[in-house]
Amino acid sequence: MTNFIPRFIVYKSDGATTQYTFEYVTETNWPREGDQKFIEHTNLRSNGSIIIPGGQSSWDLEITGCLLGTDYSNLISKKFSIQSDIVTQTKYVLKIDKTSTTVDTLKVMRLSDIKWGKTNHRTYQFYTVIFKVGCWS
C-alpha cells in the first residue's frame, strides 16, 4: 500500500489552468472545523449585531511549507517564482486532495505578503502563504 500525500494546487480563476503547485506542505489549518452557516454584521455606533443565517463567511487558510533548492541561486529563483505565480488580489481556485480520487475546491485570493521563516541556509526556506477563502464568487 502506498502512502497518500495530498497535493495543494493553485489554478487560475477558470479552475482548469494550473498556476502553482505547493511541493512540500508541512502545516495547514485545512480542513476547517465546522463551517459557519451565518454572517454577522456589526455596527460600531450601537450595541449588538445582525446575524444572517444560511450565509458563509470568508476565512483565512494558512499553508506552511518548505522550498528546497539545489543551491542558493535555485532557492532564490523558487522564492521569486512563488511570489510571481501567486499574485496578491488575484482570483484563484485552490484544489486540495481529500483522497486519491476526490478534491476540495476553494475560491481563494492572496491578500498579504508571504511570510518567510528565519532561515540561514542556502538550500531550503520555510514560508507561510495566507489565502482568503470565499472572498469571490
C-alpha positions in Angstrom: 0.0 0.0 0.0 1.3 3.4 -0.9 1.3 6.5 1.3 -1.2 9.1 0.2 0.2 12.6 0.2 -2.4 15.3 -0.6 -1.5 17.9 -3.3 -2.2 21.6 -2.9 -2.6 23.1 -6.4 -3.4 26.7 -7.3 -5.4 27.2 -10.6 -6.3 30.3 -12.4 -9.8 31.5 -11.8 -11.1 29.2 -14.5 -10.3 26.2 -12.3 -8.6 24.4 -15.1 -5.2 26.1 -15.8 -2.5 25.2 -13.3 -0.8 28.3 -11.8 1.3 26.9 -8.9 1.8 23.6 -7.1 3.0 23.6 -3.5 5.6 20.9 -3.2 6.3 20.4 0.5 3.4 21.4 2.6 4.3 21.0 6.3 1.3 22.5 8.1 -2.1 23.9 7.3 -5.4 24.8 9.0 -7.4 22.9 6.4 -9.8 21.2 6.7 -11.7 23.9 8.6 -13.6 22.5 11.6 -17.3 23.3 11.4 -18.3 25.7 8.6 -20.1 28.8 9.8 -23.5 28.9 8.3 -24.2 32.6 9.2 -22.8 36.0 8.5 -22.5 38.6 11.3 -22.8 42.3 10.7 -21.7 44.6 13.5 -22.4 48.3 13.9 -19.9 50.5 15.6 -22.5 53.1 16.6 -24.8 50.9 18.5 -24.9 47.7 20.6 -25.2 44.2 19.2 -25.0 42.7 15.7 -27.2 41.3 13.0 -26.9 37.6 12.2 -27.8 36.4 8.7 -28.4 32.6 8.8 -27.5 30.4 5.9 -24.6 32.6 4.7 -21.0 31.6 4.8 -18.3 34.0 6.0 -14.8 34.1 4.5 -11.8 32.7 6.4 -8.0 32.6 6.3 -6.3 29.4 5.0 -2.7 29.2 6.0 -0.3 26.9 4.1 3.2 26.5 5.6 5.8 24.7 3.6 9.4 24.4 2.6 11.1 25.4 -0.6 14.0 23.1 -1.5 16.7 24.3 -3.8 19.8 22.6 -5.2 21.9 25.7 -4.3 21.3 29.3 -3.2 20.6 30.6 -6.8 18.0 27.9 -7.3 16.4 28.6 -4.0 16.1 32.4 -4.7 14.6 31.5 -8.1 11.9 29.5 -6.3 11.2 32.3 -3.8 10.6 34.8 -6.7 8.6 32.1 -8.5 6.0 31.6 -5.7 5.7 35.4 -5.4 5.1 36.0 -9.1 2.9 32.9 -9.6 0.5 33.7 -6.8 -0.1 37.4 -7.2 -1.9 39.4 -4.5 -5.5 40.5 -5.1 -6.0 37.9 -7.9 -8.7 35.3 -8.0 -7.6 31.7 -7.9 -9.0 28.3 -7.3 -7.2 26.1 -4.8 -7.7 22.3 -5.1 -6.6 20.1 -2.2 -6.7 16.3 -2.4 -9.1 14.9 0.2 -8.4 11.3 -1.0 -6.7 9.9 -4.0 -9.9 10.4 -6.1 -11.6 13.5 -4.5 -10.6 17.1 -4.1 -11.8 20.1 -2.0 -12.2 23.1 -4.3 -11.8 26.6 -2.7 -12.1 30.0 -4.3 -9.2 32.0 -2.8 -7.2 35.2 -3.0 -3.8 36.1 -1.5 -4.1 39.5 0.2 -0.9 39.7 2.2 2.8 39.2 1.8 4.3 35.7 2.0 5.9 35.2 5.4 9.4 33.9 5.2 10.8 31.9 8.0 14.1 33.0 9.6 16.3 30.5 7.8 20.0 30.9 7.3 20.5 28.1 4.8 21.4 28.1 1.1 19.2 25.2 0.1 15.9 25.5 1.9 13.4 28.2 3.0 10.3 27.9 5.2 7.3 30.0 4.2 3.6 30.7 5.0 1.1 31.7 2.4 -2.3 33.0 3.7 -5.3 32.8 1.4 -8.7 34.4 2.0 -11.3 31.7 1.2 -14.7 32.6 0.0 -13.9 36.2 -1.0 -15.1 35.9 -4.6 -17.8 34.0 -6.4 
